[in-house]
Amino acid sequence: MTSETLFKNGVVIVHAADNTAHGVKSDLLIKGDRIVQIAPDINPSEDVEVVDCTDKIIAPGFIDTHRHMWNTALRGMHGNDTLTDYLVKGILQGGSFGPRDVFWGQLASSMECINSGTTTVVDHSHMNYSEEHPKAAIAATATSGIRSIYGYCYNVRVDSWSPFSLNQAIIAPSANDSLKALAAAAPFGNGRVTLGIAFDLWFLPQEMLQPMFEGIKNMGIKHFTTHNSASPPGTKSNIEIMHECGVLSPASHVILSHANYISASDSKLVKANGAFLSSTPSLELQAGMGTPACFDADRDVQSCSALGVDCHNVALASIVSEMRCALLHSRAVHNDKFIAAGKMPAKLNHTVQEAYALGTIQGARGVGLDKDIGSLEVGKKADIIVFDALSPSMICGAQLDPITAIVMHSTPGDILMTFVDGILRKRDGKVLPVQVTAEDGRFAGLEASTLAWSDVSKNLLQSQITVQDKIGKLDLEAAKTDACATFGFDPSLIVASL
């Protein structure tokens, strides 16, 4: 593709001020990394690459506000896992991955995002067992071409599986120096990959947390993400602690993942400080984490909610899938109240428009980039996806109501093209090869080279063998009880039936 690309004769998805979106028959012109014109009939200049979008839908790329990108090699293990199962089989398996495994898992996950139309992802990267682990993850992310906020994580580390024990140095001695070095080198990937913080250790004393985060802010880091769950009665919530430490403030971009049981007072703090919640419906519903907050009428947080995939090793890595899951679950909960009373609902709960907003413009607001991404507007970044309106799953729906067709009917296979920063990353329904530099490729033992998906998949499968061999030698069931107790799960409350 040249530096200018003209999308002709397509249906362009545009957003209104009230978050609703609709399709308009129009052309769209990009120059470099920006959208420069949207109009019914744009005449191409001689050096413009023209893309015929007849019978196509042109839409903004999706935004995933909560994802763990590194753990692709764990896919297939969790089809029947609860949250406590996943604790030992997923969350704590970072030590089973070397930097090379992280590189291939991260690269595959990033390319999977591009395949499913996700152009921006917030990466909660909880696998830092060495200084090389985050470097490998960032190198792979930059190589892929995706836009990302890489959440450097101060994660706990397993010292021993039998008997189960965590490293007593809650924050690794090298962590702060590693973060400083990354902050000095950021951004990465021609500015597409910026540095944030993923943090879950709010139980640490405030006299330790406050200066730590002052130092982090002094590094120029403004994006913070954390897992959020209900706090024990009589204790401060993580949200209150974040506010007291100055992390939750209008000056920062804060995303709280899950928040299924967020309190009314915490909800007020979130809204007052411009923070956002990331609901990950597929994972939350499987893992027994409660009703997704984004459409929970009792929580009233839809205005500050967005969507994430969370664990692509558990669920399909598609923001459209999460839109659909959130919407259908909210409708089921709503409908059940009527059915229980012997009535029928006069209308469904929430709309396809609301679900679509969660994965586009709401996600952009959540990461503080709504001036650049999340909708198709002149001056915004050229993060664009193109749907086939004549595919078996889209035809008729795409012509009648493009938003309904996307939310209720589309699959990643219906996306023909994905552009990030104006660069084509998927064409004719296939993810394009990526260019890896010698500097980034060193984590996988590569020279500067071109990697097709077939190359990535071959190396990923070899990595999976290595990782699964390590996991196969662990007695995970024996470790589960101790691990659950360490993380505050009361074993007596984990029951097989009621």
C-alpha positions as CSV (number, residue, x, y, z in Angstrom):
1,M,0.0,0.0,0.0
2,T,1.1,3.6,-0.7
3,S,0.9,6.3,2.0
4,E,-2.5,7.3,0.7
5,T,-5.4,4.8,0.5
6,L,-8.9,5.5,-0.7
7,F,-11.8,3.2,0.4
8,K,-14.4,3.5,-2.4
9,N,-18.1,2.7,-2.4
10,G,-18.3,1.2,1.0
11,V,-20.7,1.7,4.0
12,V,-18.8,3.7,6.6
13,I,-19.7,3.3,10.3
14,V,-20.0,6.7,12.0
15,H,-20.7,7.5,15.6
16,A,-23.1,10.1,16.9
17,A,-22.6,12.2,20.1
18,D,-24.9,9.9,22.0
19,N,-22.7,6.8,21.3
20,T,-25.1,5.4,18.6
21,A,-23.5,4.3,15.3
22,H,-24.9,3.8,11.9
23,G,-23.7,3.0,8.4
24,V,-23.4,5.7,5.7
25,K,-22.7,5.1,2.0
26,S,-19.4,6.9,1.6
27,D,-15.8,6.9,0.6
28,L,-12.9,7.3,3.1
29,L,-9.4,8.6,2.5
30,I,-6.4,8.0,4.7
31,K,-3.0,9.6,4.3
32,G,-0.1,8.2,6.4
33,D,-1.6,7.2,9.7
34,R,-4.6,9.5,9.6
35,I,-8.1,9.7,8.2
36,V,-8.2,12.9,6.0
37,Q,-11.6,12.8,4.3
38,I,-14.9,11.0,4.6
39,A,-17.3,12.0,1.7
40,P,-19.8,10.4,-0.7
41,D,-17.6,10.5,-3.8
42,I,-13.9,11.3,-3.4
43,N,-11.9,11.6,-6.6
44,P,-8.6,9.7,-6.3
45,S,-5.3,11.4,-7.2
46,E,-2.8,9.5,-9.3
47,D,-0.7,8.1,-6.4
48,V,-3.6,6.9,-4.2
49,E,-4.2,3.2,-3.7
50,V,-7.8,2.6,-4.3
51,V,-9.6,-0.2,-2.4
52,D,-13.0,-1.2,-3.9
53,C,-15.3,-1.5,-0.9
54,T,-18.5,-2.3,-2.8
55,D,-20.5,-4.6,-0.6
56,K,-18.1,-4.0,2.3
57,I,-18.5,-2.3,5.7
58,I,-15.7,0.0,6.8
59,A,-15.6,0.2,10.6
60,P,-13.2,1.4,13.4
61,G,-10.9,-1.2,14.9
62,F,-12.0,-2.7,18.2
63,I,-10.4,-1.9,21.5
64,D,-9.7,-4.6,24.1
65,T,-9.2,-3.0,27.5
66,H,-8.1,-6.1,29.4
67,R,-6.0,-8.9,28.1
68,H,-3.2,-11.2,29.2
69,M,-1.3,-11.6,25.9
70,W,1.6,-13.9,26.8
71,N,-0.2,-17.2,27.6
72,T,-1.3,-18.5,24.3
73,A,0.5,-21.8,25.0
74,L,-2.0,-22.6,27.8
75,R,-4.9,-22.7,25.4
76,G,-7.0,-25.9,25.6
77,M,-6.4,-26.4,29.3
78,H,-9.3,-24.5,30.7
79,G,-12.6,-25.5,29.1
80,N,-14.0,-26.7,32.4
81,D,-12.0,-24.6,34.9
82,T,-13.4,-22.4,37.7
83,L,-11.5,-19.4,38.9
84,T,-9.7,-21.4,41.6
85,D,-8.6,-24.0,39.0
86,Y,-7.4,-21.2,36.7
87,L,-5.4,-19.7,39.6
88,V,-2.8,-22.6,39.5
89,K,-3.3,-23.7,35.9
90,G,-3.1,-20.2,34.3
91,I,-2.4,-17.1,36.5
92,L,0.6,-18.6,38.3
93,Q,2.2,-20.3,35.3
94,G,4.4,-17.4,34.3
95,G,7.4,-19.3,35.7
96,S,6.8,-22.1,33.2
97,F,7.5,-19.6,30.4
98,G,11.0,-18.5,29.4
99,P,11.4,-15.3,27.4
100,R,11.3,-17.2,24.1
101,D,8.0,-18.7,25.1
102,V,6.7,-15.3,26.0
103,F,7.8,-13.9,22.6
104,W,6.0,-16.5,20.6
105,G,2.8,-16.5,22.7
106,Q,2.7,-12.7,22.7
107,L,3.3,-12.5,18.9
108,A,0.6,-15.1,18.2
109,S,-1.8,-13.3,20.5
110,S,-1.1,-9.9,18.8
111,M,-1.7,-11.4,15.4
112,E,-4.8,-13.1,16.6
113,C,-6.1,-9.6,17.7
114,I,-5.5,-8.2,14.3
115,N,-7.3,-11.2,12.7
116,S,-10.3,-10.5,14.9
117,G,-10.4,-6.8,14.2
118,T,-8.8,-5.6,17.5
119,T,-6.4,-2.8,16.8
120,T,-5.7,-1.6,20.3
121,V,-5.2,-3.8,23.4
122,V,-4.4,-3.1,27.1
123,D,-2.0,-5.8,28.1
124,H,-2.0,-6.8,31.8
125,S,1.3,-8.7,31.6
126,H,1.6,-10.7,34.8
127,M,4.5,-13.0,34.0
128,N,7.7,-11.1,35.0
129,Y,10.1,-13.7,36.3
130,S,13.1,-12.0,34.9
131,E,14.1,-8.7,33.3
132,E,14.0,-10.4,29.9
133,H,10.4,-11.5,30.1
134,P,8.8,-8.0,29.7
135,K,11.3,-7.1,27.0
136,A,10.4,-10.2,25.0
137,A,6.7,-9.4,25.3
138,I,7.2,-5.8,24.2
139,A,9.4,-6.9,21.3
140,A,6.8,-9.3,20.1
141,T,4.0,-6.7,20.4
142,A,6.0,-4.1,18.5
143,T,6.8,-6.7,15.8
144,S,3.1,-7.5,15.3
145,G,2.0,-4.0,14.3
146,I,-0.8,-3.7,16.9
147,R,-1.4,-0.7,19.1
148,S,-0.9,-1.5,22.7
149,I,-0.6,-0.2,26.2
150,Y,1.8,-2.6,27.8
151,G,1.0,-2.9,31.5
152,Y,4.3,-3.8,33.2
153,C,3.2,-6.0,36.2
154,Y,4.7,-6.3,39.7
155,N,3.4,-9.9,39.8
156,V,3.8,-12.4,42.6
157,R,6.1,-15.3,41.7
158,V,6.0,-19.0,42.7
159,D,9.1,-20.2,44.4
160,S,8.0,-23.8,45.0
161,W,5.0,-25.9,43.9
162,S,5.5,-28.7,46.4
163,P,5.2,-27.5,49.0
164,F,3.5,-24.4,47.5
165,S,5.2,-21.1,48.4
166,L,5.5,-17.7,46.9
167,N,8.7,-15.6,46.7
168,Q,8.9,-13.6,49.9
169,A,10.1,-10.5,47.9
170,I,6.6,-9.4,46.8
171,I,8.2,-6.9,44.5
172,A,11.2,-8.4,42.7
173,P,14.5,-6.6,43.6
174,S,15.1,-5.8,39.9
175,A,11.6,-4.7,39.1
176,N,11.9,-0.9,39.6
177,D,15.2,-0.8,37.7
178,S,13.7,-2.8,34.9
179,L,10.7,-0.5,34.8
180,K,13.0,2.6,34.7
181,A,14.9,1.2,31.8
182,L,11.7,0.4,29.9
183,A,10.3,3.9,30.6
184,A,13.5,5.5,29.3
185,A,13.2,3.5,26.1
186,A,9.5,3.9,25.5
187,P,7.5,4.2,23.4
188,F,8.1,1.2,21.1
189,G,7.0,0.1,17.6
190,N,7.1,3.6,16.1
191,G,5.0,4.9,19.0
192,R,2.3,2.3,18.8
193,V,3.3,0.5,22.0
194,T,3.3,2.7,25.1
195,L,4.1,1.8,28.7
196,G,1.6,1.5,31.5
197,I,1.5,-0.3,34.9
198,A,-0.6,-3.4,35.8
199,F,-0.7,-3.6,39.6
200,D,-2.7,-5.8,42.1
201,L,-0.7,-5.6,45.3
202,W,-2.9,-3.1,47.1
203,F,-2.5,-4.9,50.4
204,L,1.0,-3.4,50.7
205,P,1.3,-0.5,53.2
206,Q,0.4,2.9,52.0
207,E,3.7,4.3,53.1
208,M,5.3,2.0,50.5
209,L,2.7,2.4,47.8
210,Q,2.5,6.2,47.7
211,P,6.2,7.0,47.0
212,M,6.3,4.0,44.6
213,F,3.5,5.5,42.4
214,E,4.9,9.0,42.7
215,G,8.1,7.6,41.2
216,I,6.2,5.8,38.5
217,K,4.4,9.0,37.5
218,N,7.7,10.8,37.4
219,M,8.7,8.3,34.7
220,G,5.9,9.7,32.5
221,I,3.6,6.7,33.0
222,K,-0.1,7.7,33.0
223,H,-1.9,4.4,32.3
224,F,-2.7,2.1,35.2
225,T,-4.8,-1.1,35.3
226,T,-5.7,-3.5,38.0
227,H,-8.0,-6.4,38.7
228,N,-10.8,-5.4,41.0
229,S,-12.9,-7.5,43.3
230,A,-15.0,-7.0,46.4
231,S,-13.0,-6.3,49.5
232,P,-13.7,-8.1,52.9
233,P,-16.2,-6.3,55.1
234,G,-14.6,-3.6,57.3
235,T,-11.6,-3.1,55.0
236,K,-10.8,-0.4,52.5
237,S,-11.5,-1.3,48.9
238,N,-8.7,-1.3,46.4
239,I,-10.4,1.7,44.7
240,E,-10.3,3.7,48.0
241,I,-6.6,2.7,48.4
242,M,-5.8,3.8,44.8
243,H,-7.5,7.1,45.4
244,E,-5.6,7.7,48.6
245,C,-2.3,6.9,46.9
246,G,-3.1,9.4,44.1
247,V,-3.4,6.7,41.4
248,L,-7.1,7.1,40.9
249,S,-7.2,10.7,39.8
250,P,-8.4,12.7,36.8
251,A,-4.7,13.1,35.8
252,S,-4.3,9.3,35.2
253,H,-6.0,6.8,32.9
254,V,-7.2,4.0,35.1
255,I,-8.9,0.8,34.1
256,L,-10.3,-1.5,36.7
257,S,-10.9,-5.0,35.3
258,H,-14.1,-7.0,36.3
259,A,-15.5,-5.0,39.2
260,N,-18.5,-7.3,39.2
261,Y,-19.4,-6.3,42.8
262,I,-18.3,-2.7,42.8
263,S,-20.0,-0.8,45.6
264,A,-22.0,2.4,45.2
265,S,-19.3,4.5,46.9
266,D,-16.6,3.0,44.7
267,S,-18.7,3.6,41.7
268,K,-18.9,7.3,42.6
269,L,-15.1,7.4,43.0
270,V,-14.6,5.8,39.6
271,K,-16.9,8.3,37.8
272,A,-15.6,11.3,39.7
273,N,-12.0,10.5,38.6
274,G,-12.6,9.6,35.0
275,A,-11.7,5.9,35.5
276,F,-13.2,3.1,33.5
277,L,-14.2,-0.5,34.2
278,S,-13.3,-3.4,31.8
279,S,-15.9,-6.2,31.7
280,T,-14.8,-9.5,30.3
281,P,-18.1,-11.4,30.1
282,S,-17.0,-14.8,28.7
283,L,-14.4,-15.3,31.4
284,E,-16.4,-13.8,34.2
285,L,-19.4,-16.0,33.5
286,Q,-17.4,-19.2,33.3
287,A,-15.2,-18.5,36.3
288,G,-18.2,-17.7,38.6
289,M,-17.3,-14.0,39.0
290,G,-20.8,-12.7,38.9
291,T,-22.8,-10.5,36.5
292,P,-20.6,-8.4,34.1
293,A,-20.7,-4.9,35.5
294,C,-21.1,-3.2,32.1
295,F,-24.8,-4.0,31.8
296,D,-25.6,-4.6,35.5
297,A,-28.6,-2.3,36.3
298,D,-27.7,-2.4,40.0
299,R,-24.2,-1.0,39.4
300,D,-25.1,1.8,37.1
301,V,-21.6,1.9,35.5
302,Q,-22.4,1.5,31.8
303,S,-21.2,5.1,31.1
304,C,-17.7,4.3,32.3
305,S,-17.5,0.7,31.0
306,A,-15.7,-1.0,28.2
307,L,-14.9,-4.6,27.2
308,G,-11.9,-7.0,27.3
309,V,-11.2,-10.6,26.3
310,D,-9.1,-11.2,29.4
311,C,-7.8,-14.8,28.8
312,H,-7.7,-15.7,25.1
313,N,-6.5,-19.1,26.3
314,V,-10.0,-19.6,27.8
315,A,-12.3,-17.8,25.4
316,L,-12.4,-16.6,21.8
317,A,-10.2,-13.6,21.3
318,S,-13.0,-11.4,19.8
319,I,-14.4,-8.2,21.1
320,V,-17.5,-8.8,19.0
321,S,-17.9,-12.1,20.9
322,E,-17.7,-10.2,24.2
323,M,-20.3,-7.6,23.0
324,R,-22.7,-10.4,22.1
325,C,-22.0,-12.3,25.4
326,A,-22.6,-9.2,27.5
327,L,-25.8,-8.3,25.7
328,L,-27.4,-11.7,25.7
329,H,-26.5,-12.3,29.4
330,S,-28.0,-9.0,30.4
331,R,-31.2,-9.8,28.4
332,A,-31.4,-13.2,30.0
333,V,-31.2,-11.8,33.5
334,H,-33.8,-9.1,32.6
335,N,-36.2,-11.6,31.0
336,D,-35.9,-14.0,33.9
337,K,-37.5,-11.5,36.3
338,F,-40.6,-11.3,34.0
339,I,-40.8,-15.1,33.5
340,A,-40.6,-15.7,37.3
341,A,-43.6,-13.4,37.7
342,G,-45.5,-15.1,35.0
343,K,-45.2,-12.1,32.6
344,M,-43.4,-11.3,29.4
345,P,-41.1,-8.4,28.8
346,A,-42.4,-5.7,26.4
347,K,-38.9,-5.0,25.2
348,L,-35.4,-6.4,25.5
349,N,-32.8,-5.1,27.9
350,H,-30.1,-3.0,26.2
351,T,-29.4,-2.6,22.5
352,V,-26.9,-3.7,19.9
353,Q,-25.9,0.0,19.7
354,E,-25.0,0.0,23.4
355,A,-22.9,-3.2,23.0
356,Y,-21.1,-1.9,19.9
357,A,-20.2,1.3,21.8
358,L,-18.5,-0.7,24.6
359,G,-16.1,-2.2,22.1
360,T,-15.3,0.9,20.1
361,I,-15.7,4.5,21.4
362,Q,-16.2,3.5,25.0
363,G,-12.9,1.5,24.9
364,A,-11.2,4.5,23.4
365,R,-12.4,6.7,26.2
366,G,-11.3,4.1,28.7
367,V,-7.7,4.3,27.5
368,G,-7.8,8.1,27.1
369,L,-7.3,7.9,23.3
370,D,-10.8,8.9,22.1
371,K,-9.3,11.8,20.2
372,D,-7.4,9.4,18.1
373,I,-9.2,6.0,18.0
374,G,-12.6,4.4,18.6
375,S,-14.5,5.9,15.7
376,L,-14.0,6.9,12.1
377,E,-13.6,10.7,12.0
378,V,-11.4,13.1,10.0
379,G,-8.1,13.6,11.9
380,K,-8.3,10.3,13.8
381,K,-5.8,7.5,13.5
382,A,-6.4,5.1,10.6
383,D,-7.2,2.1,12.7
384,I,-9.7,0.5,10.4
385,I,-11.4,-2.9,9.7
386,V,-13.3,-3.9,6.6
387,F,-16.1,-6.5,6.8
388,D,-17.4,-8.6,3.9
389,A,-21.1,-7.7,3.7
390,L,-21.8,-10.7,1.4
391,S,-20.4,-13.4,3.6
392,P,-22.7,-16.3,4.6
393,S,-23.1,-14.9,8.2
394,M,-23.4,-11.2,7.2
395,I,-25.5,-11.1,4.1
396,C,-29.0,-9.4,4.4
397,G,-28.2,-8.2,7.9
398,A,-25.3,-6.1,6.7
399,Q,-27.5,-4.4,4.1
400,L,-30.4,-3.8,6.5
401,D,-28.6,-2.8,9.7
402,P,-24.7,-2.9,9.7
403,I,-24.4,-2.5,13.5
404,T,-26.8,-5.4,14.2
405,A,-24.9,-7.5,11.6
406,I,-21.6,-6.8,13.3
407,V,-22.7,-7.4,16.9
408,M,-25.1,-10.3,16.3
409,H,-23.8,-12.1,13.3
410,S,-20.1,-11.4,12.5
411,T,-17.1,-13.6,13.1
412,P,-13.4,-12.8,12.8
413,G,-13.5,-14.6,9.4
414,D,-15.8,-11.9,8.1
415,I,-13.1,-9.3,8.5
416,L,-11.2,-9.0,5.2
417,M,-8.8,-6.2,6.1
418,T,-7.3,-4.7,9.2
419,F,-5.3,-1.4,9.2
420,V,-3.4,-0.1,12.2
421,D,-1.8,3.3,12.0
422,G,-2.7,3.2,8.3
423,I,-0.6,0.1,7.7
424,L,-2.4,-3.0,6.3
425,R,-2.0,-5.9,8.6
426,K,-4.7,-8.3,7.3
427,R,-5.7,-8.7,3.7
428,D,-8.2,-11.0,1.9
429,G,-9.1,-12.5,5.3
430,K,-5.5,-13.5,6.2
431,V,-3.1,-11.9,8.6
432,L,-0.1,-10.6,6.7
433,P,3.6,-11.5,7.5
434,V,5.4,-9.3,10.0
435,Q,8.9,-7.9,10.0
436,V,11.1,-8.7,13.0
437,T,14.2,-6.7,13.6
438,A,17.4,-8.3,14.8
439,E,17.1,-6.5,18.2
440,D,13.5,-7.8,18.7
441,G,14.2,-11.2,17.3
442,R,17.0,-12.0,19.7
443,F,14.5,-13.1,22.3
444,A,13.5,-15.9,19.9
445,G,17.0,-16.6,18.5
446,L,16.1,-14.8,15.3
447,E,18.0,-12.6,12.9
448,A,16.1,-9.8,11.1
449,S,13.5,-11.6,9.1
450,T,10.0,-11.9,7.8
451,L,7.6,-14.1,9.7
452,A,4.5,-15.5,8.1
453,W,1.7,-16.9,10.3
454,S,3.0,-20.4,9.4
455,D,6.4,-19.5,10.9
456,V,4.8,-18.1,14.1
457,S,2.4,-21.1,14.5
458,K,5.3,-23.6,14.1
459,N,7.4,-22.0,16.8
460,L,4.4,-21.5,19.0
461,L,3.6,-25.2,18.9
462,Q,7.2,-26.0,19.9
463,S,6.9,-23.5,22.7
464,Q,3.7,-25.2,23.9
465,I,5.5,-28.5,24.1
466,T,8.2,-27.0,26.3
467,V,5.7,-25.2,28.5
468,Q,3.3,-28.2,28.9
469,D,6.2,-30.5,29.7
470,K,7.1,-28.2,32.6
471,I,3.4,-28.0,33.8
472,G,3.0,-31.8,33.4
473,K,5.6,-32.3,36.2
474,L,3.7,-30.1,38.7
475,D,1.1,-31.5,41.1
476,L,-1.4,-28.7,40.5
477,E,-4.2,-30.3,42.5
478,A,-2.0,-30.6,45.6
479,A,-0.9,-27.0,45.2
480,K,-4.4,-25.7,44.6
481,T,-5.5,-25.7,48.3
482,D,-2.4,-23.9,49.5
483,A,-2.5,-21.4,46.6
484,C,-6.2,-20.6,47.2
485,A,-5.5,-20.0,50.9
486,T,-2.6,-17.8,50.1
487,F,-4.8,-15.6,47.8
488,G,-7.6,-15.4,50.4
489,F,-10.0,-18.0,49.1
490,D,-11.7,-19.8,52.0
491,P,-11.5,-23.5,51.1
492,S,-14.7,-24.2,53.1
493,L,-16.6,-22.0,50.7
494,I,-15.5,-23.9,47.6
495,V,-18.3,-26.5,47.3
496,A,-19.5,-28.9,44.6
497,S,-23.2,-28.2,45.0
498,L,-25.7,-26.2,47.1
